[in-house]
Amino acid sequence: MGLAIVRTRAQVGIASPEVTVEAHAAGGLPGFTLVGLPAAAVREARDRVRAALSTCGFDWPAGRITVHLGPADLPKQGGRFDLPIAVALLAATGQLPARALASLELYGELGLDGRVLGTPGLLPALLAARAAARTAVVPRENAPEAGVAVAVSGTVSGTVCEGGRPGSGPRVIGHLRELCDWLRRRVALPPVPAAPLEPLPRIWPELADVLGQMHAKRALEVAAAGGHNLVLIGPPGSGKSMLAARLPGLLPPLELSEALELAAVRSAAGLTCAGEAFLNRPWRAPHHSASAVALVGGGASARPGEVSLAHHGVLFLDELPEFRRGVLEALREPLENGAITVARALRQADYPTRFQLVAAMNPCPCGYYGDPGGRCSCSPEQVRRYRGRISGPLLDRIDLHVDMPRIDLHGEGLGHGPTTAEVARRVARCRARQRRRQGGLNAGLPASQLAELAVVDRAGRRVLQAAASRRQLSGRAQARILRLALTLADLAVVAADRDDAPTLPLDAHVIAGALALRCLDREDPSH
């Protein structure tokens, strides 16, 4: 009888704080006490562990057992603590050698027959274990995440290591007996090989398949090049959803740092991170009946919402005015700050929310306001109320408002325009130019850098001031127009094959082009 310590990690948002599992076996009346703020699933570990040890032929201690999950003030949830509790008990009772446990971190839920079952969201814990120079032992179902952890860490052991020597790569097991035989040095567990971190080929819809709508296609390219938010406005059947679905195909794969941030968010949501899709940008399209909790995150465990799951990707909101007002207003902070704090009674979690918003909406309740055929049956007041469902502060955070009129498929002059591959190449070059110049995209430029880079000449300033006065633009809207104009100037430089040319002052033509991409600033349905 004695004391044994096993290390593992909990999950709090996108963080993985270390948890120390201490098992103490003493004489006296039989009993089992589990302390350290365990949730219901963790308290049930006693019965799962006892059945698994009995099935595997181990002895259950006859005396008093106390298991402490420290730190005591950190809530513990999920079945990932089963395996460390079982191993700590076996080491405390002398049934397993305790000498190798100091260099290990154990994760996994136990089946009653001793099988080690998968645990969602282990990637942050695996990376933290790697940084602490410990060997993580995880269920075989989590092998893809272990392979990603090895790949992003940049090192992988090429030899078969026995007994969990410090600094060796993660191991996977399928049964409790495998781990016990490894700790007794009876078998060898090879380290998990690095997973290939290549973007999984995804066949996105072809941009050239959308007939006409050249102005909207140009706006889509501008949005992709600068990371700008976009709302498409047009009657039913004008191609709004079709065009929005083409945006992911124009975006480059994730950078490794971006992919790691997204993987941490997916782990917090209980989603896996396979190596084949590790560098793919997310595309999230919640239905307009989604709640605020579903969109921004929440619930008892403060899980991430759609705005976080779309981090470094695209969040598409179709039928924007049909979302509840409170749901739309909840988008304001994530759009402005690029992060959100989800606070609940027992826990608080911070999540990143640097997504690109693309929305689609009809111009009025019947959908045909402004149609040349006169099909609209809505009064100006009905149109005003319909558009009023989207508040001014939220609209201020959307860079491009693009009108998509109804097109005649049998009319003349309907071109297919550029292909997805052609636009994607221009977008990649434009983004690379922005990253070289300022370290990020134009849409995310802070005010200090914007004042330094978006220098407007005299004629351009007159155009901007006149538009701001006539349209009553807020300071935030004017700043977004300058960011938009900067992206237009960058695209012009790229089109001229002068990617490394210095940024010139923004002239009246560029400012006017940016203003032309914001149709809601100049429309007033009540007149």
C-alpha positions in Angstrom: 0.0 0.0 0.0 1.3 3.5 -0.8 1.0 6.6 -3.0 1.4 6.9 -6.8 1.1 9.9 -9.1 0.1 10.0 -12.8 -0.2 13.1 -14.9 -2.9 14.0 -17.4 -4.6 17.1 -18.7 -8.1 18.6 -18.5 -9.7 20.8 -21.1 -10.8 24.4 -20.4 -11.7 26.2 -23.6 -8.7 25.9 -25.9 -6.3 25.4 -23.0 -5.1 22.1 -21.5 -4.1 22.6 -17.9 -2.1 19.9 -16.3 -3.9 17.6 -13.8 -2.1 15.4 -11.3 -3.9 12.2 -10.4 -2.8 11.0 -6.9 -3.9 7.6 -5.7 -3.4 6.6 -2.1 -4.1 3.1 -0.8 -4.3 2.5 2.9 -5.6 0.0 5.4 -8.9 0.2 7.1 -12.5 -0.4 6.0 -12.9 -0.7 2.2 -13.9 2.5 0.5 -13.3 4.7 -2.5 -13.2 8.5 -2.4 -12.7 10.7 -5.5 -12.0 14.3 -4.9 -11.0 17.4 -7.0 -14.2 18.8 -8.5 -15.1 15.7 -10.6 -18.2 16.0 -12.8 -20.7 13.2 -13.0 -18.9 11.3 -15.8 -15.6 11.5 -13.8 -17.3 10.2 -10.6 -18.6 7.2 -12.5 -15.0 6.3 -13.3 -14.9 4.3 -10.0 -17.2 1.6 -11.4 -15.6 1.6 -14.9 -12.1 1.3 -13.5 -13.1 -1.4 -11.0 -14.7 -3.6 -13.7 -11.8 -3.1 -16.1 -9.2 -4.0 -13.5 -11.2 -7.1 -12.5 -11.6 -8.2 -16.1 -7.8 -7.8 -16.8 -6.9 -10.0 -13.8 -5.8 -7.2 -11.4 -6.7 -7.1 -7.7 -8.9 -4.3 -6.4 -7.4 -2.9 -3.2 -9.1 -4.2 -0.1 -8.5 -1.1 2.1 -9.3 2.6 1.9 -8.6 4.3 -1.5 -8.4 8.0 -2.0 -7.9 9.5 -5.5 -7.3 13.2 -5.8 -7.5 15.1 -9.1 -5.4 18.3 -8.6 -5.6 21.2 -8.8 -8.7 20.9 -6.6 -10.4 24.1 -7.9 -10.3 23.0 -11.6 -13.5 21.3 -12.8 -12.8 17.9 -14.3 -15.1 16.5 -17.1 -15.3 13.6 -19.4 -14.0 10.0 -19.5 -10.3 10.9 -20.2 -9.4 10.4 -16.6 -10.3 6.7 -16.4 -6.9 5.4 -17.6 -4.7 7.6 -15.4 -6.9 6.7 -12.4 -6.6 3.0 -13.1 -2.8 3.1 -13.6 -2.3 5.3 -10.5 -4.3 2.7 -8.5 -2.2 -0.2 -9.9 1.1 1.7 -9.1 -0.1 2.6 -5.6 -0.8 -1.1 -4.8 2.5 -2.3 -6.3 0.9 -4.1 -9.2 2.7 -1.8 -11.7 6.2 -0.2 -11.5 5.9 3.5 -10.7 9.4 4.5 -12.0 8.3 5.3 -15.5 5.1 7.3 -14.6 6.9 10.6 -14.1 7.7 10.8 -17.8 4.2 9.9 -19.0 0.8 11.6 -19.6 -2.1 9.2 -19.9 -5.5 9.8 -21.5 -8.4 7.5 -22.3 -11.8 6.2 -21.2 -12.0 2.6 -20.1 -14.5 0.0 -21.2 -15.6 -2.6 -18.7 -13.5 -5.2 -20.5 -10.3 -3.1 -20.3 -10.5 -1.5 -23.8 -9.2 2.0 -24.0 -11.8 4.1 -25.8 -11.3 7.3 -27.7 -11.5 10.8 -26.1 -12.5 13.8 -28.2 -10.3 16.9 -28.4 -6.9 15.7 -27.4 -4.7 17.7 -29.7 -4.0 20.7 -27.3 -3.2 18.2 -24.6 -0.8 16.3 -26.9 1.0 19.5 -27.9 1.3 20.5 -24.2 2.7 17.1 -23.3 5.2 17.4 -26.1 6.3 20.8 -24.9 6.7 19.4 -21.3 9.0 16.6 -22.7 6.6 13.9 -21.7 5.3 10.9 -23.6 1.6 10.9 -24.1 -0.2 7.6 -24.2 -3.6 7.9 -26.0 -6.3 5.6 -27.3 -5.8 4.1 -30.7 -8.9 6.1 -32.0 -6.9 9.3 -31.3 -3.9 8.2 -33.5 -4.7 10.8 -36.2 -4.5 13.6 -33.6 -1.3 12.1 -32.2 0.2 12.1 -35.8 -0.7 15.7 -36.2 1.0 16.6 -32.9 4.1 14.8 -34.0 4.1 16.6 -37.4 3.6 20.1 -36.1 6.2 19.6 -33.4 8.8 19.1 -36.1 10.5 16.0 -34.5 9.7 12.4 -34.4 11.6 9.5 -32.8 12.7 7.0 -35.4 13.4 4.2 -32.8 11.2 2.0 -30.8 11.3 3.2 -27.2 10.4 1.0 -24.3 9.0 2.1 -20.9 8.1 5.7 -21.7 11.5 7.3 -21.7 11.4 11.1 -21.5 10.9 13.1 -24.7 9.9 10.2 -26.9 6.9 10.5 -29.2 3.3 9.7 -28.3 2.1 6.1 -28.2 -1.3 4.6 -28.9 -2.9 1.6 -27.2 -6.2 -0.3 -27.6 -6.3 -2.1 -24.2 -5.2 -1.6 -20.6 -3.1 -4.8 -20.8 -1.0 -3.2 -23.6 0.0 -0.3 -21.4 0.7 -2.6 -18.4 2.9 -4.9 -20.5 4.8 -1.8 -21.9 5.4 -0.4 -18.4 6.7 -3.8 -17.4 9.0 -3.7 -20.5 7.5 -6.9 -21.8 6.5 -5.3 -25.2 7.6 -2.3 -27.2 5.2 0.4 -28.4 6.4 2.2 -31.5 6.0 6.0 -31.6 3.2 7.4 -33.7 4.5 8.6 -37.1 3.9 12.1 -38.3 0.7 12.6 -40.2 0.9 14.3 -43.6 -0.1 17.9 -43.3 -1.4 18.5 -46.8 -4.7 20.2 -47.6 -7.2 17.6 -48.5 -8.4 18.2 -52.1 -11.9 19.6 -52.0 -13.8 20.2 -55.2 -15.4 23.6 -54.7 -18.0 24.9 -57.2 -16.5 26.6 -60.2 -16.8 30.4 -60.3 -17.2 30.5 -64.1 -20.4 28.5 -63.8 -22.2 31.6 -62.5 -23.5 33.5 -65.5 -23.2 37.2 -65.5 -23.0 39.1 -62.2 -19.6 40.5 -63.0 -19.9 43.2 -60.4 -20.6 40.7 -57.7 -17.8 38.4 -58.9 -15.4 41.3 -58.6 -16.7 42.0 -55.1 -16.1 38.3 -54.2 -12.5 38.5 -55.4 -12.0 41.7 -53.4 -13.5 40.1 -50.3 -11.2 37.1 -50.7 -8.1 39.2 -51.4 -8.5 41.4 -48.3 -10.4 39.2 -45.9 -13.4 41.5 -46.0 -16.9 40.8 -44.8 -19.6 40.7 -47.6 -23.3 40.8 -47.9 -25.0 39.9 -51.2 -28.4 41.5 -51.8 -30.8 40.4 -54.6 -34.1 38.8 -55.6 -34.6 35.0 -55.4 -32.7 33.1 -58.1 -30.2 35.8 -58.7 -27.3 33.5 -57.6 -26.5 34.9 -54.1 -26.0 31.5 -52.5 -24.2 30.1 -55.6 -21.7 32.9 -55.6 -21.1 32.7 -51.8 -20.4 29.0 -52.1 -17.5 29.8 -54.5 -15.6 31.9 -51.9 -13.8 29.0 -50.2 -12.3 27.9 -53.5 -10.7 31.3 -53.9 -8.9 31.1 -50.5 -5.4 29.7 -50.0 -4.8 26.8 -47.5 -4.3 27.6 -43.8 -0.9 28.5 -42.5 0.4 26.1 -39.9 -0.1 28.6 -37.1 -3.7 29.2 -38.2 -4.4 25.5 -38.5 -3.2 25.0 -34.9 -5.5 27.7 -33.6 -8.5 26.2 -35.4 -7.5 22.7 -34.2 -7.6 23.9 -30.6 -11.1 25.3 -31.2 -12.3 22.1 -32.8 -10.9 20.1 -29.9 -12.9 22.3 -27.5 -16.0 21.4 -29.5 -15.2 17.7 -29.3 -14.2 17.4 -32.9 -11.2 15.5 -34.3 -8.4 17.0 -36.3 -7.3 14.6 -39.0 -4.0 15.3 -40.7 -5.4 15.1 -44.2 -7.8 18.0 -43.6 -5.6 19.9 -41.1 -4.9 22.8 -43.5 -8.3 23.1 -45.0 -10.2 26.4 -44.3 -13.5 25.8 -42.5 -16.9 26.6 -44.1 -19.8 27.0 -41.7 -23.4 27.7 -42.8 -25.8 27.6 -39.9 -29.6 27.7 -40.6 -31.4 31.0 -39.8 -33.2 29.3 -36.9 -29.9 28.9 -35.0 -29.9 30.3 -31.5 -27.4 32.8 -30.1 -25.7 30.0 -28.1 -25.2 27.9 -31.3 -23.8 30.9 -33.1 -21.4 32.5 -30.5 -21.0 29.6 -28.1 -22.2 28.8 -24.6 -24.0 26.0 -22.8 -23.1 24.5 -19.5 -19.6 23.7 -20.6 -19.0 27.0 -22.4 -18.5 25.3 -25.8 -17.4 27.2 -28.9 -20.0 28.3 -31.4 -20.1 28.7 -35.1 -18.2 32.0 -35.1 -15.3 30.1 -33.5 -15.6 27.0 -35.6 -15.3 29.3 -38.6 -12.0 30.8 -37.3 -9.7 31.6 -40.3 -12.5 30.4 -42.6 -15.9 31.5 -43.9 -19.2 31.9 -41.9 -22.1 32.0 -44.4 -25.5 33.3 -43.2 -28.2 32.8 -45.8 -31.4 34.8 -45.4 -29.7 37.2 -43.0 -32.8 39.2 -41.9 -34.6 35.9 -41.0 -32.1 35.4 -38.1 -33.5 36.6 -34.8 -32.4 40.1 -33.8 -30.6 39.0 -30.7 -28.6 36.4 -32.6 -27.4 39.0 -35.2 -26.5 41.5 -32.4 -24.4 38.8 -30.8 -22.1 38.9 -33.9 -21.0 42.5 -33.2 -18.3 41.7 -30.6 -16.8 38.7 -32.5 -16.6 40.7 -35.7 -15.0 43.7 -34.1 -12.5 42.1 -31.7 -11.7 38.7 -33.4 -12.3 36.9 -30.0 -15.2 36.2 -27.6 -15.4 35.3 -24.0 -18.1 32.7 -23.2 -18.9 33.1 -19.5 -21.1 30.7 -17.5 -21.8 30.2 -13.8 -19.0 27.7 -13.3 -16.6 28.4 -16.0 -15.3 30.9 -18.5 -13.6 30.3 -21.9 -12.0 32.5 -24.4 -12.2 31.6 -28.1 -10.8 33.2 -31.3 -13.3 34.4 -33.9 -11.3 35.8 -36.9 -13.8 34.5 -39.5 -14.9 36.0 -42.8 -18.6 36.8 -42.8 -20.5 36.3 -46.0 -24.3 36.9 -45.9 -27.1 36.8 -48.4 -30.5 38.5 -48.2 -33.5 39.6 -50.3 -34.0 43.3 -50.8 -37.5 43.3 -49.3 -40.0 40.8 -47.8 -41.4 39.7 -51.2 -37.8 39.7 -52.6 -38.3 41.9 -55.7 -37.7 45.5 -54.6 -36.1 47.4 -57.4 -36.9 44.7 -60.0 -37.3 46.3 -63.5 -40.5 44.2 -64.1 -42.3 46.0 -61.2 -43.0 42.7 -59.4 -42.4 44.2 -55.9 -45.6 44.5 -53.8 -44.0 45.9 -50.7 -44.5 49.5 -49.5 -41.5 51.6 -48.6 -42.3 51.2 -44.9 -42.3 47.4 -45.3 -38.9 47.5 -47.0 -37.5 49.8 -44.3 -38.7 47.6 -41.5 -37.4 44.5 -43.3 -33.9 46.0 -43.7 -34.1 47.4 -40.2 -33.8 43.9 -38.9 -30.1 44.4 -39.5 -28.9 47.1 -37.2 -26.7 49.9 -38.2 -23.8 48.9 -35.8 -23.8 45.4 -37.4 -24.0 46.8 -40.9 -21.0 49.0 -40.0 -18.9 45.9 -39.5 -19.6 44.6 -43.0 -17.2 46.0 -45.6 -19.0 45.2 -48.9 -22.7 45.5 -49.7 -23.3 44.2 -53.2 -26.5 44.4 -55.3 -27.2 41.3 -57.5 -30.0 42.1 -59.9 -32.1 39.5 -61.6 -30.5 38.3 -64.9 -32.0 37.1 -68.1 -30.4 33.8 -69.0 -31.4 34.3 -72.6 -30.0 37.8 -72.8 -26.9 38.9 -74.6 -23.6 39.7 -73.1 -23.8 37.1 -70.3 -20.2 36.0 -69.9 -18.8 33.3 -67.6 -15.9 35.5 -66.4 -12.7 34.2 -64.8 -12.3 30.7 -63.5 -11.8 29.8 -59.8 -8.1 28.9 -60.5 -7.4 32.3 -62.1 -9.0 34.3 -59.3 -7.4 32.1 -56.6 -3.9 32.9 -58.0 -4.6 36.6 -57.9 -6.0 36.3 -54.4 -2.9 34.4 -53.2 -0.5 37.0 -54.6 -2.5 39.9 -53.1 -2.6 38.2 -49.7 1.1 37.6 -49.9 1.7 41.2 -50.7 -0.3 42.3 -47.7 1.5 39.9 -45.3 4.9 41.1 -46.5 3.9 44.8 -46.0 2.0 44.7 -42.7 2.0 41.1 -41.4 -1.8 40.5 -42.0 -4.7 41.2 -44.2 -6.2 44.6 -45.0 -9.5 43.8 -43.3 -7.7 43.4 -39.9 -5.5 46.5 -40.1 -5.5 48.4 -36.8 -6.1 52.1 -36.9 -2.4 53.0 -36.4 -1.3 51.0 -39.5 -4.3 52.1 -41.5 -3.4 55.7 -41.0 0.2 54.9 -42.1 -0.7 52.8 -45.2 -4.0 54.2 -46.5 -2.7 57.6 -47.5 -5.4 59.4 -49.5 -4.5 62.1 -52.0 -6.4 65.4 -52.2 -8.9 64.4 -54.8 -9.6 61.1 -53.1 -10.1 62.8 -49.8 -12.7 65.2 -51.4 -14.6 62.2 -52.8 -14.6 60.4 -49.4 -15.6 63.5 -47.4 -18.5 64.2 -49.8 -19.7 60.6 -49.6 -19.4 60.6 -45.8 -21.4 63.8 -45.5 -24.1 62.8 -48.0 -24.5 59.2 -46.7 -23.9 60.1 -43.0 -21.2 57.5 -42.7 -19.8 56.6 -39.3 -16.1 56.7 -38.5 -16.0 52.9 -38.5 -17.6 52.8 -42.0 -15.1 55.3 -43.3 -12.2 53.2 -41.9 -13.7 50.2 -43.6 -13.9 52.1 -46.9 -10.2 52.9 -46.6 -9.3 49.3 -46.0 -11.4 48.3 -49.0 -9.7 50.9 -51.1 -6.3 49.6 -50.0 -7.3 46.1 -51.2 -8.5 47.5 -54.6 -5.1 49.2 -55.0 -3.3 46.0 -54.1 -5.3 44.0 -56.7 -4.4 46.7 -59.3 -0.7 46.3 -58.5 -1.0 42.5 -58.7 -2.8 42.7 -62.1 0.0 44.8 -63.4 2.6 42.1 -62.2 4.2 44.6 -59.8 3.6 42.7 -56.6 6.5 44.3 -54.8 5.7 47.9 -55.8 5.3 50.4 -53.0 1.8 51.4 -51.9 0.9 54.6 -53.6 -1.6 57.2 -52.2 -5.2 56.2 -52.8 -6.7 58.4 -55.5 -10.3 59.4 -56.3 -10.7 56.4 -58.7 -9.9 53.9 -56.0 -12.0 55.6 -53.3 -14.9 55.8 -55.8 -14.5 52.0 -56.5 -14.6 51.2 -52.8 -17.8 53.4 -52.4 -19.4 51.5 -55.3 -19.1 48.3 -53.4 -21.3 49.5 -50.5 -24.8 49.8 -52.0 -26.6 50.0 -48.7 -24.9 53.3 -47.8 -26.6 55.0 -50.7 -30.0 53.4 -50.8 -33.1 54.7 -48.9 -36.2 52.7 -49.7 -38.4 55.3 -48.0 -37.7 57.8 -50.8 
